[in-house]
Amino acid sequence: MADMEILDTAEMQNAAEKQAAPLPNGNTGAEPAAAHSKNAKNTAGSAGGGNKNFLDKFFQITQRGSTLAREFRGGLVTFFTMAYIVILNPLILGGFSADNAPTDVAGGWLSAAQVGAVTGLTAGVMTIVFGLIANLPFGLAAGLGINSFLAVAVIQEVTWPEAMGLVVINGILIVLFGATGARTAIFKAVPKELKAAITVGIGLFIAFIGFVDSGFVRPTKGGPPVQLGNDGSITSIPTLVFIIGLLVMGILVARRIQGGLLIGIVATTVLAAVAEAVFKIGPGSADNPGGWHLNTPVLSGQLVSVPDLSLVGQFDVFGSFARIGGLAATMLVFTLVFTNFFDAMGTMTGLAKSAGVAHKDGTFPKLKSAFIVEGMGAVVGGATSGSSNTVYIDSAAGIGEGARTGLASVVTGALFLGSMFFTPLTSVVPLEVAAAALVVVGAMMMAQIREIKFTKFSIALPAFLTIVTMPLTYSIANGIGVGFISFAVISAASGKAKKVHPLMWVVTAGFIIYFARGPINALMGV
């Protein structure tokens, strides 16, 4: 921990020169990290007695220059920026009848209510476990890439229980990679410039997600792939709410107001609720393109309901191998593992740097434990039929609020468990508000670009490709793969093959197979 830096994402350049900087969103200006630690110690140990001292020691709150207040605020902000998954995952995996749900090869389907319950359950349990064991402020929930892959492609060949069995196998393999140190070795083999590029790429990616989710950026019917709003104009109230939220959060963070992101989320949610009450905007649809993107900011129905956990345990580990054959099932597992493995690795790299807990070589405390617990998220997610759970880039919002330890994850996880009973309350925060927080945090993460030596083109091009491929292909794993392949090939062709770690060649070969899996499947008749 001696070489750890607590970085203010708004003043990264000064931090690099002075080797000591304030935490993001702090009120102390140029106050050094040591002073923060002293203040945090006084805060943690004064009014709360033994409980605060225990939490401080267990989670190393003072050691990381944080306070109890920052951790709780960070946990709240992370939950509010991730809470959409409790609403969105059931829409992707399930439905209210076979007519509006993804049906598997045997005609089976998942109930949206049941998927929502296990989504909150798994996210809550795994985020708490991650916080207690890995002591990092990262939230875990059902991965959007994998759940979409299951709903669109996998269940066309196998049943839902068999698909979830493949997710369990994927998780077991990732746990083994983490436990044996293979995942850590691959992580350490990645050049620091590419790790920085991954962080910057994720920043652009989450900002792009925010722009799209808010309707600020929309696809066109012809011409350029995307455009500003509708035909170059902002025409919907939800998008206007996003813009107001973005400015409010930006101002609060720029003025170093404690709890700036949380205050911005709450204030903008109130504004959204007022706008809905006055203008009766309603949910977005083909007939109402100016509506709210996912959930409408109103309270409706019962506030409290008992979760239906019937999907827990409804998985079949080996059924897919019997149904479609070993080769086809293995290719599906390969795709799941590659996506899960590198999405999570890239996300944790970016979050650790953003939180200021990364060491100079890009590693971070309890790296191996983090990899193992994240792999367990896939196992538990498959076992509960909620899809593989992985680390969420949305956690950067809580980190931007000041979260530095696993206590923030415990808070986030507890709120996820509560969301099983309070789904209507969770859905009050519209996606447009969460999107504004993502854009602000994306801007914070861009500061890591200073670590990339763009004067060396053998580094500049792979880093650039890593950064731009993530948002343009909507995939962290794709960005990492393109960066790895280009770095290895360019280095070798430039006479610098010795700079490429042997494991980088192995991973590069794996990514080539990953990117060519469609033609490979066709050649093999899979």
NUVOPA-608932 format. One record per residue (C-alpha): residue number from 1; residue in one letter; x, y, z. Coordinates in steps of 0.05 Angstrom, whole numbers, plus 5000, padded with zeros to 4 digits. Layout:
BEGIN
(fike NUM,A,(X,Y,Z)),
...
***
This chain:
BEGIN
(fike 1,M,(5000,5000,5000)),
(fike 2,A,(5060,5046,5006)),
(fike 3,D,(5061,5063,4933)),
(fike 4,M,(4986,5074,4928)),
(fike 5,E,(4962,5141,4902)),
(fike 6,I,(4895,5173,4919)),
(fike 7,L,(4880,5211,4855)),
(fike 8,D,(4832,5268,4843)),
(fike 9,T,(4806,5254,4773)),
(fike 10,A,(4794,5329,4763)),
(fike 11,E,(4868,5344,4775)),
(fike 12,M,(4905,5282,4752)),
(fike 13,Q,(4963,5320,4722)),
(fike 14,N,(4978,5356,4787)),
(fike 15,A,(4974,5290,4823)),
(fike 16,A,(5026,5259,4778)),
(fike 17,E,(5073,5315,4793)),
(fike 18,K,(5062,5321,4868)),
(fike 19,Q,(5049,5247,4882)),
(fike 20,A,(4994,5268,4930)),
(fike 21,A,(4925,5294,4914)),
(fike 22,P,(4856,5301,4943)),
(fike 23,L,(4801,5252,4933)),
(fike 24,P,(4748,5267,4880)),
(fike 25,N,(4692,5311,4903)),
(fike 26,G,(4727,5332,4966)),
(fike 27,N,(4720,5401,4997)),
(fike 28,T,(4793,5410,5015)),
(fike 29,G,(4822,5436,4950)),
(fike 30,A,(4895,5418,4947)),
(fike 31,E,(4896,5384,5015)),
(fike 32,P,(4943,5324,5010)),
(fike 33,A,(4921,5252,5018)),
(fike 34,A,(4955,5248,5085)),
(fike 35,A,(4912,5303,5112)),
(fike 36,H,(4851,5267,5085)),
(fike 37,S,(4873,5205,5123)),
(fike 38,K,(4880,5244,5187)),
(fike 39,N,(4811,5276,5179)),
(fike 40,A,(4782,5208,5160)),
(fike 41,K,(4812,5177,5223)),
(fike 42,N,(4782,5231,5266)),
(fike 43,T,(4715,5223,5232)),
(fike 44,A,(4716,5148,5237)),
(fike 45,G,(4737,5145,5309)),
(fike 46,S,(4701,5203,5342)),
(fike 47,A,(4626,5199,5349)),
(fike 48,G,(4614,5126,5336)),
(fike 49,G,(4658,5088,5385)),
(fike 50,G,(4676,5015,5374)),
(fike 51,N,(4632,5002,5313)),
(fike 52,K,(4664,5057,5273)),
(fike 53,N,(4733,5036,5294)),
(fike 54,F,(4718,4964,5274)),
(fike 55,L,(4692,4985,5205)),
(fike 56,D,(4751,5032,5196)),
(fike 57,K,(4802,4977,5211)),
(fike 58,F,(4766,4921,5173)),
(fike 59,F,(4755,4961,5109)),
(fike 60,Q,(4819,5003,5116)),
(fike 61,I,(4777,5066,5108)),
(fike 62,T,(4828,5114,5138)),
(fike 63,Q,(4886,5079,5104)),
(fike 64,R,(4854,5093,5036)),
(fike 65,G,(4840,5165,5053)),
(fike 66,S,(4764,5157,5058)),
(fike 67,T,(4710,5167,5111)),
(fike 68,L,(4648,5129,5132)),
(fike 69,A,(4605,5184,5101)),
(fike 70,R,(4640,5178,5034)),
(fike 71,E,(4633,5102,5034)),
(fike 72,F,(4558,5105,5049)),
(fike 73,R,(4547,5160,4997)),
(fike 74,G,(4588,5122,4946)),
(fike 75,G,(4548,5058,4959)),
(fike 76,L,(4482,5096,4950)),
(fike 77,V,(4505,5128,4885)),
(fike 78,T,(4530,5062,4857)),
(fike 79,F,(4463,5030,4873)),
(fike 80,F,(4422,5085,4841)),
(fike 81,T,(4465,5083,4777)),
(fike 82,M,(4459,5006,4775)),
(fike 83,A,(4387,4999,4798)),
(fike 84,Y,(4362,4998,4726)),
(fike 85,I,(4387,4926,4720)),
(fike 86,V,(4331,4903,4766)),
(fike 87,I,(4282,4931,4715)),
(fike 88,L,(4321,4917,4651)),
(fike 89,N,(4344,4845,4663)),
(fike 90,P,(4273,4818,4668)),
(fike 91,L,(4256,4854,4603)),
(fike 92,I,(4315,4820,4568)),
(fike 93,L,(4309,4750,4596)),
(fike 94,G,(4235,4745,4613)),
(fike 95,G,(4165,4769,4601)),
(fike 96,F,(4095,4765,4627)),
(fike 97,S,(4074,4710,4579)),
(fike 98,A,(4103,4666,4525)),
(fike 99,D,(4079,4718,4474)),
(fike 100,N,(4125,4774,4499)),
(fike 101,A,(4184,4734,4528)),
(fike 102,P,(4245,4702,4494)),
(fike 103,T,(4226,4629,4486)),
(fike 104,D,(4277,4574,4484)),
(fike 105,V,(4284,4516,4435)),
(fike 106,A,(4231,4477,4473)),
(fike 107,G,(4183,4535,4479)),
(fike 108,G,(4201,4551,4551)),
(fike 109,W,(4204,4622,4579)),
(fike 110,L,(4222,4659,4643)),
(fike 111,S,(4174,4700,4685)),
(fike 112,A,(4195,4774,4688)),
(fike 113,A,(4174,4778,4761)),
(fike 114,Q,(4217,4717,4779)),
(fike 115,V,(4276,4744,4739)),
(fike 116,G,(4271,4811,4775)),
(fike 117,A,(4272,4777,4842)),
(fike 118,V,(4334,4734,4828)),
(fike 119,T,(4368,4794,4795)),
(fike 120,G,(4363,4833,4860)),
(fike 121,L,(4381,4773,4902)),
(fike 122,T,(4444,4753,4864)),
(fike 123,A,(4468,4825,4855)),
(fike 124,G,(4458,4838,4930)),
(fike 125,V,(4493,4775,4954)),
(fike 126,M,(4552,4778,4906)),
(fike 127,T,(4564,4853,4916)),
(fike 128,I,(4565,4844,4992)),
(fike 129,V,(4612,4783,4986)),
(fike 130,F,(4657,4822,4939)),
(fike 131,G,(4660,4881,4987)),
(fike 132,L,(4676,4836,5047)),
(fike 133,I,(4728,4793,5013)),
(fike 134,A,(4760,4838,4959)),
(fike 135,N,(4749,4904,4998)),
(fike 136,L,(4738,4944,4934)),
(fike 137,P,(4680,4991,4918)),
(fike 138,F,(4655,4952,4858)),
(fike 139,G,(4582,4931,4848)),
(fike 140,L,(4564,4865,4814)),
(fike 141,A,(4501,4849,4776)),
(fike 142,A,(4476,4811,4715)),
(fike 143,G,(4521,4828,4656)),
(fike 144,L,(4483,4861,4599)),
(fike 145,G,(4527,4831,4544)),
(fike 146,I,(4519,4760,4568)),
(fike 147,N,(4444,4764,4584)),
(fike 148,S,(4431,4791,4515)),
(fike 149,F,(4474,4736,4484)),
(fike 150,L,(4433,4684,4522)),
(fike 151,A,(4366,4713,4502)),
(fike 152,V,(4383,4725,4429)),
(fike 153,A,(4429,4667,4410)),
(fike 154,V,(4439,4612,4461)),
(fike 155,I,(4366,4594,4474)),
(fike 156,Q,(4356,4584,4400)),
(fike 157,E,(4396,4520,4410)),
(fike 158,V,(4383,4499,4482)),
(fike 159,T,(4331,4508,4537)),
(fike 160,W,(4335,4562,4590)),
(fike 161,P,(4359,4514,4645)),
(fike 162,E,(4412,4486,4597)),
(fike 163,A,(4434,4557,4579)),
(fike 164,M,(4442,4574,4652)),
(fike 165,G,(4482,4510,4661)),
(fike 166,L,(4531,4536,4609)),
(fike 167,V,(4536,4601,4649)),
(fike 168,V,(4553,4560,4711)),
(fike 169,I,(4608,4523,4673)),
(fike 170,N,(4634,4590,4648)),
(fike 171,G,(4637,4614,4720)),
(fike 172,I,(4673,4553,4746)),
(fike 173,L,(4727,4561,4692)),
(fike 174,I,(4736,4634,4710)),
(fike 175,V,(4742,4616,4784)),
(fike 176,L,(4796,4565,4767)),
(fike 177,F,(4833,4617,4725)),
(fike 178,G,(4831,4663,4785)),
(fike 179,A,(4850,4611,4838)),
(fike 180,T,(4909,4584,4798)),
(fike 181,G,(4937,4653,4785)),
(fike 182,A,(4928,4648,4710)),
(fike 183,R,(4882,4708,4708)),
(fike 184,T,(4930,4749,4751)),
(fike 185,A,(4988,4730,4707)),
(fike 186,I,(4951,4753,4645)),
(fike 187,F,(4933,4817,4680)),
(fike 188,K,(5005,4832,4698)),
(fike 189,A,(5028,4816,4627)),
(fike 190,V,(4988,4874,4598)),
(fike 191,P,(5031,4937,4586)),
(fike 192,K,(5014,4996,4631)),
(fike 193,E,(4997,5039,4570)),
(fike 194,L,(4944,4989,4548)),
(fike 195,K,(4916,4987,4619)),
(fike 196,A,(4910,5062,4617)),
(fike 197,A,(4877,5057,4549)),
(fike 198,I,(4827,5007,4577)),
(fike 199,T,(4808,5057,4631)),
(fike 200,V,(4800,5114,4581)),
(fike 201,G,(4760,5069,4534)),
(fike 202,I,(4713,5049,4590)),
(fike 203,G,(4704,5123,4606)),
(fike 204,L,(4683,5137,4534)),
(fike 205,F,(4641,5074,4534)),
(fike 206,I,(4600,5091,4595)),
(fike 207,A,(4592,5163,4571)),
(fike 208,F,(4567,5137,4504)),
(fike 209,I,(4519,5091,4541)),
(fike 210,G,(4494,5151,4579)),
(fike 211,F,(4484,5192,4516)),
(fike 212,V,(4446,5135,4482)),
(fike 213,D,(4404,5117,4542)),
(fike 214,S,(4382,5190,4550)),
(fike 215,G,(4363,5199,4478)),
(fike 216,F,(4416,5253,4470)),
(fike 217,V,(4447,5208,4416)),
(fike 218,R,(4400,5169,4372)),
(fike 219,P,(4407,5125,4310)),
(fike 220,T,(4387,5154,4243)),
(fike 221,K,(4341,5123,4192)),
(fike 222,G,(4392,5139,4138)),
(fike 223,G,(4458,5173,4130)),
(fike 224,P,(4505,5175,4191)),
(fike 225,P,(4497,5118,4241)),
(fike 226,V,(4480,5166,4299)),
(fike 227,Q,(4456,5237,4308)),
(fike 228,L,(4440,5288,4362)),
(fike 229,G,(4370,5277,4388)),
(fike 230,N,(4317,5275,4334)),
(fike 231,D,(4343,5303,4268)),
(fike 232,G,(4396,5342,4304)),
(fike 233,S,(4349,5373,4356)),
(fike 234,I,(4331,5359,4429)),
(fike 235,T,(4256,5347,4424)),
(fike 236,S,(4238,5306,4485)),
(fike 237,I,(4230,5326,4558)),
(fike 238,P,(4267,5264,4585)),
(fike 239,T,(4328,5284,4544)),
(fike 240,L,(4322,5355,4571)),
(fike 241,V,(4320,5326,4641)),
(fike 242,F,(4384,5288,4625)),
(fike 243,I,(4419,5352,4602)),
(fike 244,I,(4397,5390,4664)),
(fike 245,G,(4420,5332,4708)),
(fike 246,L,(4487,5330,4672)),
(fike 247,L,(4498,5404,4683)),
(fike 248,V,(4476,5402,4756)),
(fike 249,M,(4521,5343,4772)),
(fike 250,G,(4578,5374,4734)),
(fike 251,I,(4572,5439,4772)),
(fike 252,L,(4567,5404,4839)),
(fike 253,V,(4628,5361,4825)),
(fike 254,A,(4667,5421,4797)),
(fike 255,R,(4652,5460,4861)),
(fike 256,R,(4674,5400,4903)),
(fike 257,I,(4607,5394,4938)),
(fike 258,Q,(4606,5332,4981)),
(fike 259,G,(4554,5283,4955)),
(fike 260,G,(4551,5321,4889)),
(fike 261,L,(4531,5261,4847)),
(fike 262,L,(4480,5236,4898)),
(fike 263,I,(4450,5305,4906)),
(fike 264,G,(4446,5312,4830)),
(fike 265,I,(4412,5244,4823)),
(fike 266,V,(4360,5259,4876)),
(fike 267,A,(4347,5330,4851)),
(fike 268,T,(4341,5309,4778)),
(fike 269,T,(4295,5251,4797)),
(fike 270,V,(4249,5300,4833)),
(fike 271,L,(4250,5344,4770)),
(fike 272,A,(4234,5283,4727)),
(fike 273,A,(4176,5264,4773)),
(fike 274,V,(4148,5335,4769)),
(fike 275,A,(4156,5336,4693)),
(fike 276,E,(4118,5269,4688)),
(fike 277,A,(4063,5294,4734)),
(fike 278,V,(4054,5358,4694)),
(fike 279,F,(4064,5334,4622)),
(fike 280,K,(4041,5261,4628)),
(fike 281,I,(4100,5239,4584)),
(fike 282,G,(4093,5164,4594)),
(fike 283,P,(4140,5107,4574)),
(fike 284,G,(4176,5110,4507)),
(fike 285,S,(4150,5068,4449)),
(fike 286,A,(4142,5069,4374)),
(fike 287,D,(4080,5112,4384)),
(fike 288,N,(4113,5155,4437)),
(fike 289,P,(4186,5165,4417)),
(fike 290,G,(4193,5223,4465)),
(fike 291,G,(4176,5181,4526)),
(fike 292,W,(4220,5157,4583)),
(fike 293,H,(4272,5108,4558)),
(fike 294,L,(4261,5051,4608)),
(fike 295,N,(4223,5067,4671)),
(fike 296,T,(4174,5124,4684)),
(fike 297,P,(4188,5167,4747)),
(fike 298,V,(4123,5152,4783)),
(fike 299,L,(4103,5110,4842)),
(fike 300,S,(4050,5059,4823)),
(fike 301,G,(4020,4995,4851)),
(fike 302,Q,(4044,4963,4915)),
(fike 303,L,(4108,4991,4944)),
(fike 304,V,(4124,4926,4979)),
(fike 305,S,(4118,4856,4951)),
(fike 306,V,(4145,4787,4969)),
(fike 307,P,(4197,4764,4918)),
(fike 308,D,(4186,4700,4879)),
(fike 309,L,(4251,4661,4881)),
(fike 310,S,(4226,4599,4844)),
(fike 311,L,(4282,4604,4792)),
(fike 312,V,(4337,4590,4842)),
(fike 313,G,(4368,4523,4826)),
(fike 314,Q,(4333,4516,4758)),
(fike 315,F,(4394,4500,4716)),
(fike 316,D,(4422,4439,4679)),
(fike 317,V,(4498,4436,4674)),
(fike 318,F,(4506,4381,4622)),
(fike 319,G,(4439,4383,4585)),
(fike 320,S,(4465,4427,4529)),
(fike 321,F,(4521,4377,4513)),
(fike 322,A,(4470,4322,4503)),
(fike 323,R,(4424,4367,4463)),
(fike 324,I,(4471,4400,4413)),
(fike 325,G,(4536,4360,4421)),
(fike 326,G,(4602,4372,4456)),
(fike 327,L,(4634,4416,4402)),
(fike 328,A,(4576,4464,4395)),
(fike 329,A,(4567,4470,4471)),
(fike 330,T,(4642,4481,4480)),
(fike 331,M,(4641,4539,4430)),
(fike 332,L,(4584,4571,4469)),
(fike 333,V,(4623,4564,4533)),
(fike 334,F,(4685,4593,4499)),
(fike 335,T,(4646,4655,4478)),
(fike 336,L,(4618,4663,4548)),
(fike 337,V,(4686,4656,4582)),
(fike 338,F,(4722,4704,4535)),
(fike 339,T,(4668,4757,4542)),
(fike 340,N,(4663,4749,4618)),
(fike 341,F,(4738,4743,4630)),
(fike 342,F,(4761,4805,4593)),
(fike 343,D,(4700,4849,4605)),
(fike 344,A,(4711,4841,4680)),
(fike 345,M,(4786,4848,4676)),
(fike 346,G,(4781,4912,4637)),
(fike 347,T,(4727,4940,4681)),
(fike 348,M,(4765,4926,4745)),
(fike 349,T,(4828,4957,4715)),
(fike 350,G,(4791,5021,4700)),
(fike 351,L,(4754,5024,4767)),
(fike 352,A,(4817,5011,4808)),
(fike 353,K,(4853,5067,4773)),
(fike 354,S,(4793,5113,4781)),
(fike 355,A,(4790,5097,4855)),
(fike 356,G,(4864,5111,4865)),
(fike 357,V,(4876,5042,4894)),
(fike 358,A,(4917,5016,4835)),
(fike 359,H,(4992,5006,4844)),
(fike 360,K,(5042,5033,4794)),
(fike 361,D,(5041,4967,4754)),
(fike 362,G,(4966,4971,4748)),
(fike 363,T,(4951,4917,4800)),
(fike 364,F,(4908,4931,4861)),
(fike 365,P,(4898,4903,4931)),
(fike 366,K,(4869,4833,4936)),
(fike 367,L,(4872,4824,4861)),
(fike 368,K,(4868,4748,4864)),
(fike 369,S,(4809,4750,4912)),
(fike 370,A,(4773,4799,4867)),
(fike 371,F,(4781,4754,4807)),
(fike 372,I,(4756,4692,4845)),
(fike 373,V,(4695,4727,4874)),
(fike 374,E,(4678,4757,4806)),
(fike 375,G,(4681,4687,4776)),
(fike 376,M,(4634,4663,4831)),
(fike 377,G,(4586,4716,4807)),
(fike 378,A,(4579,4678,4742)),
(fike 379,V,(4568,4612,4779)),
(fike 380,V,(4515,4641,4825)),
(fike 381,G,(4482,4680,4769)),
(fike 382,G,(4474,4617,4728)),
(fike 383,A,(4449,4578,4788)),
(fike 384,T,(4395,4630,4801)),
(fike 385,S,(4376,4638,4727)),
(fike 386,G,(4391,4713,4730)),
(fike 387,S,(4451,4707,4682)),
(fike 388,S,(4525,4716,4698)),
(fike 389,N,(4539,4770,4749)),
(fike 390,T,(4600,4813,4737)),
(fike 391,V,(4632,4878,4760)),
(fike 392,Y,(4594,4939,4734)),
(fike 393,I,(4627,4999,4703)),
(fike 394,D,(4571,5040,4735)),
(fike 395,S,(4609,5031,4800)),
(fike 396,A,(4652,5089,4776)),
(fike 397,A,(4595,5135,4797)),
(fike 398,G,(4603,5114,4870)),
(fike 399,I,(4678,5119,4863)),
(fike 400,G,(4669,5189,4836)),
(fike 401,E,(4629,5204,4899)),
(fike 402,G,(4689,5183,4942)),
(fike 403,A,(4681,5108,4954)),
(fike 404,R,(4747,5073,4963)),
(fike 405,T,(4733,5009,5002)),
(fike 406,G,(4688,4948,5004)),
(fike 407,L,(4642,4982,5054)),
(fike 408,A,(4610,5020,4995)),
(fike 409,S,(4598,4952,4962)),
(fike 410,V,(4564,4926,5024)),
(fike 411,V,(4518,4986,5024)),
(fike 412,T,(4503,4976,4950)),
(fike 413,G,(4491,4901,4960)),
(fike 414,A,(4444,4913,5019)),
(fike 415,L,(4403,4961,4976)),
(fike 416,F,(4400,4909,4920)),
(fike 417,L,(4372,4858,4970)),
(fike 418,G,(4321,4910,4991)),
(fike 419,S,(4303,4922,4918)),
(fike 420,M,(4272,4853,4915)),
(fike 421,F,(4217,4879,4961)),
(fike 422,F,(4214,4951,4935)),
(fike 423,T,(4217,4945,4859)),
(fike 424,P,(4167,5003,4847)),
(fike 425,L,(4210,5049,4890)),
(fike 426,T,(4273,5028,4853)),
(fike 427,S,(4241,5044,4786)),
(fike 428,V,(4227,5117,4806)),
(fike 429,V,(4297,5138,4784)),
(fike 430,P,(4291,5143,4708)),
(fike 431,L,(4347,5118,4664)),
(fike 432,E,(4358,5189,4638)),
(fike 433,V,(4381,5210,4708)),
(fike 434,A,(4428,5151,4716)),
(fike 435,A,(4455,5167,4646)),
(fike 436,A,(4475,5237,4668)),
(fike 437,A,(4517,5208,4725)),
(fike 438,L,(4551,5160,4676)),
(fike 439,V,(4572,5217,4630)),
(fike 440,V,(4602,5256,4688)),
(fike 441,V,(4641,5196,4711)),
(fike 442,G,(4664,5181,4640)),
(fike 443,A,(4694,5250,4638)),
(fike 444,M,(4731,5235,4703)),
(fike 445,M,(4761,5171,4676)),
(fike 446,M,(4788,5206,4614)),
(fike 447,A,(4843,5236,4657)),
(fike 448,Q,(4882,5170,4653)),
(fike 449,I,(4899,5186,4580)),
(fike 450,R,(4960,5224,4606)),
(fike 451,E,(4994,5157,4620)),
(fike 452,I,(4996,5138,4546)),
(fike 453,K,(5057,5159,4506)),
(fike 454,F,(5025,5180,4440)),
(fike 455,T,(5093,5202,4414)),
(fike 456,K,(5109,5127,4405)),
(fike 457,F,(5064,5103,4350)),
(fike 458,S,(5075,5029,4367)),
(fike 459,I,(5039,5046,4432)),
(fike 460,A,(4994,5102,4406)),
(fike 461,L,(4957,5061,4354)),
(fike 462,P,(4940,5000,4398)),
(fike 463,A,(4919,5048,4454)),
(fike 464,F,(4877,5089,4406)),
(fike 465,L,(4843,5026,4378)),
(fike 466,T,(4829,5001,4448)),
(fike 467,I,(4796,5067,4467)),
(fike 468,V,(4752,5077,4406)),
(fike 469,T,(4732,5004,4395)),
(fike 470,M,(4697,4999,4462)),
(fike 471,P,(4643,5051,4449)),
(fike 472,L,(4639,5039,4375)),
(fike 473,T,(4626,4964,4383)),
(fike 474,Y,(4590,4970,4450)),
(fike 475,S,(4638,4920,4482)),
(fike 476,I,(4695,4925,4531)),
(fike 477,A,(4721,4856,4510)),
(fike 478,N,(4724,4877,4436)),
(fike 479,G,(4765,4938,4454)),
(fike 480,I,(4814,4897,4495)),
(fike 481,G,(4820,4845,4440)),
(fike 482,V,(4834,4896,4384)),
(fike 483,G,(4885,4930,4428)),
(fike 484,F,(4921,4866,4446)),
(fike 485,I,(4924,4840,4375)),
(fike 486,S,(4948,4906,4346)),
(fike 487,F,(5000,4915,4401)),
(fike 488,A,(5029,4846,4391)),
(fike 489,V,(5031,4850,4315)),
(fike 490,I,(5059,4920,4311)),
(fike 491,S,(5111,4907,4364)),
(fike 492,A,(5135,4844,4329)),
(fike 493,A,(5137,4877,4260)),
(fike 494,S,(5175,4936,4289)),
(fike 495,G,(5230,4893,4317)),
(fike 496,K,(5205,4898,4389)),
(fike 497,A,(5178,4828,4397)),
(fike 498,K,(5215,4819,4463)),
(fike 499,K,(5170,4872,4493)),
(fike 500,V,(5110,4827,4483)),
(fike 501,H,(5100,4781,4542)),
(fike 502,P,(5090,4707,4522)),
(fike 503,L,(5022,4708,4554)),
(fike 504,M,(5002,4766,4510)),
(fike 505,W,(5015,4722,4450)),
(fike 506,V,(4971,4667,4480)),
(fike 507,V,(4915,4716,4494)),
(fike 508,T,(4923,4747,4425)),
(fike 509,A,(4914,4679,4393)),
(fike 510,G,(4852,4669,4435)),
(fike 511,F,(4823,4735,4413)),
(fike 512,I,(4836,4719,4340)),
(fike 513,I,(4795,4655,4350)),
(fike 514,Y,(4742,4695,4388)),
(fike 515,F,(4734,4746,4332)),
(fike 516,A,(4732,4691,4279)),
(fike 517,R,(4685,4646,4318)),
(fike 518,G,(4628,4656,4267)),
(fike 519,P,(4666,4630,4207)),
(fike 520,I,(4699,4576,4250)),
(fike 521,N,(4630,4552,4272)),
(fike 522,A,(4607,4551,4200)),
(fike 523,L,(4668,4511,4178)),
(fike 524,M,(4657,4461,4233)),
(fike 525,G,(4583,4456,4218)),
(fike 526,V,(4565,4480,4288)),
***
